[in-house]
Amino acid sequence: MKLRDGLLILFSGASGVLFGQPMTSDGEYGGFRDGEYVSPIRFDPSLFDIPLEGSYDVFSRTATFEFSAVRYRRRGYDFTSDACFLNGIDLFEPLSGRMNYHVLGAVRRTNCMESYVSGMAVGEESPGALCGTALCSVVPSEVRTGTSAAVFSSDRRYRLGVKAASVGALSPVGWFYSVAVMRRWGRDGHIRGVFTDETMLSAALEKRWKNRHSLSLFGLVAPGSQGLRSAAAQECFSLTGNRLYNPSWGYYEGEEFNSRVRKSLQPLAMLVYRWRPDGRMELDVSLASLTGRSSYSGLSWFDAQNPYPDYYRGMPGFYSDRGIGELVEERWLAGDSRYTQLNWDEMVYQNKAAHGPATYVLEDRVERRRNLQMAAVLTRRFSDRLSAAVVLRLRRDHTLNFKEAADLLGAGWFEDVDQHLIDDEFYGDQRMNDVRTPGRRVTRGQRFGYCYDLHLSRYEVAARVAYRDRRFRLGAGAEVTSERFYRTGRYEKELYPGEASFGDSRRLGFSCYTVKLSAGYSFSPRHGVDLVLMAAEQAPAADRVFLSPMYNNHTVSDPTTMGISGGEFSYRLTLPAVRLKLTGFYTKTRRETDVYRYYDDLTSQFCDMSLSGMDKLFYGVELGAEVRLASRLYLNLAASAGEYRYDSDPLVQVVADADHSDVVTGGRSLLSDYRIGDSPQRVACARLHYNGARGWLATLSVSWMGDRYVAPNPLRRMPRVLAVCTSPEMFAAFAGQERLPSAASVNLFVWKSFRIGRHTLTCMASIDNLLGRNDMVYSAYEPMRILKTGTVTNRSYQPFVSRYLYAYGRTYYASVGYKF
């Protein structure tokens, strides 16, 4: 589909958003104000032109929730393009380059207030992010008072849940409190091996003095574990007849047991001081400590066969002997769990039969975090037209990374050596993971493999100024950041002796900035335009700088910052029955870096690949509209059409993992003009909303997501790989980019509230994918592997097939709540 086709869809309209409280990220709905619908079109009488749209504009709410049937990234950006601040404290993790979604999700289930600035717009306190900035507050006096409790159920990720919350004032003058508790648990109703077991507890206490000073203490703890699913090849789905097939689990002692489980326990403590000397100046100072542990489990095997059932050498299609292939296919078609799932009993049997070190081990890859932050935000309103803000933010991060033996599966120990080097004719005698503890035997609960620290310090100063009168709006935001990080190895790996793996790496420092300028003009109270321009330099994440941080101190040769430039132009129209916002956007990123660790089939060795000088281009249009069809009937429309693609051929360096020798220097990956992929480039949604009498509310939405591509991996597009192609068909298999089919979903939501004196009882239910479509691909990726077949004199090559995750079929969520 061309961009012009997307524009036709955009203006013909098929999109929308639920008015009132949006759905939360885990599929839960919040309560409407007193059980009644609140129109999002509200006006501030002190302003000439600007309708206040609430926390999210129409398209933002739709993009956040209605397109979740597939993996969706607004405007094609990665997930680092959003920002979230909790009373000035940044929830982004610079070391990993990702948001701390576990803590963010827990915060949003507490009693917090949240505001949102959409797109590139200048934030309320600082320049803001590339694609939206959320500001959350846990200060109790800002939250609406009341006590509520609810019971809810779902067939997606968990089965049952309970939650309760209370916010109010204590009897002593000036004291406020806020408490919340939530628990949800149970197995997924559609995908075997997937489960959730989470608890959240939060409490806040605030003391105010004459409405000028306040001091708040907030604490949050949210232990949780989740059984995950894994992507699989299409052959697995065809043989099992189940598009939600999950290869990561099997029966262990008669129970479902998942090898891929994510666990997290990261307590958060905050102290927030506020000073309001008058009605024009505000000072907020926050101190926060986030500590704890997160882990992700997986299987390791030593000189043994890959135990995962979807391993390509165990699939029926791999066998050249047709008889063996048919026998394996027969067991798959019969649903024999010894073939279709992990065979835990066989792994235990082999471990016990060896009468020695473990052959199979279940390991936890652990991160222990310690994050300390301080943020000070000073806001000053000089007049009704002019305001400014200054932000100072300091942070220190320390992460300890190691592997831990979670379960030895019937064995008693194993030796802490690099199992990949056992059969290596050159480096087989340099196998020790830590020469300082030679011959160490690992037992359950002990560390092994790797152990290292990542340290980061970051200092940030930001400022924002805004001016508006009856027609003009002007704004500017700037941010300057200094960031330094380094690695400290705790194991001296025999393959990388001395400072190559043990002790501190070189310290990497980056000076970064962000600048935004905004301007707006209102032709009348009904319509106006806004323009935002942006330029930035951002530091790379540590995992995109260190080639193999698990084992050594080596970094990419010349780490640099990533440049960002872009802008967006919006037109707004507000009529008595219609509200519309049309936005065009353009963004160019330059000099991105990335790192891959993979098995190089052309040289038959593990390698580290670094990409540098990678440019990307994003541009398109977004439309959000709200139409009042009748006094109780509304139609919301939202759509977007864009082009998200690579704009350069990045430089590639490949080094051998064993001795850090060069495999490829000065190479290129021919990614220019490939689609970035893993997110639809055309989306549209229409939502019909009925706000009935006596507490009834219902919504029916139809969403469409199209122009989707599998994200290209850089290995397949390198000249050294394309050179092995001996036919046009082979070349197309390596160089082509798979296009995923379009997806569509119909969702239904019903709400009813009952007044019981001063209390309110609410009942709600939602059904996603109402038509029960089970053929929608949620996401897909290309493995970094090349399959070699034939003999040395008659060799043939082909890429590994893509691996897919399919979207859920029909799912439900139901809740009954009571507000005191």
Secondary structure, DSSP 8 states (H G I E B T S, - for coil): --HHHHHHHHHH------SSS-B-TTS-B---GGGS---S-EE-TTSSS-EE--SS-HHHHHHHHTTTTS---GGG--GGG-EEEETTEE-EETTTTEE-HHHHHHHHTSS-EEEEEETT---SSSS--SSEEEEEE--GGGS--EEEEEEEEESSS-SEEEEEEEEEE-SSTTEEEEEEEEEEEEE-SSSTT-EEEEEEEEEEEEEEETTTEEEEEEEEE--EEEE----EEHHHHHHHT-TT--TTEEEETTEEEES-EEEEE--EEEEEEEE-SSSSEEEEEEEEEEEEEEEEEEEEESSS----TT-GGGSGGG-SSHHHHHHHHHHHHTT-HHHHS--HHHHHHHHHHTTSS-SEEEEEEEEEEEEEEEEEEEEEE-SSSEEEEEEEEEEEEEEEEEEEEEE-TT---EE-B-GGGTT-TTTTT--BS-TTSTT-EE-TT-EEEEEEEEEEEEEEEEEEEEEE-SSEEEEEEEEEEEEEEEEEESS--TTS-GGGTSEE---EEEEEEEEEEEEEEEEETTEEEEEEEEEEEE---GGGTBS-TTT---B-SS---EEEEEEEEEEEEE-SSEEEEEEEEEEEEEEEEEEEEEEETTTTEEEEEEEEEEEEEEEEEEEEEEEEEETTEEEEEEEEEEEEEE-S--EEEEEETTT--EEEEEEE---TT-B--SS-SEEEEEEEEEE-STTEEEEEEEEEEESEE-B--TGGGSHHHHTT--SHHHHHHHH---EE--EEEEEEEEEEEEEETTEEEEEEEEEESTT-----EEEEE--S-EEEEE-SSSEEEEE---EEEE---SEEEEEEEEE-
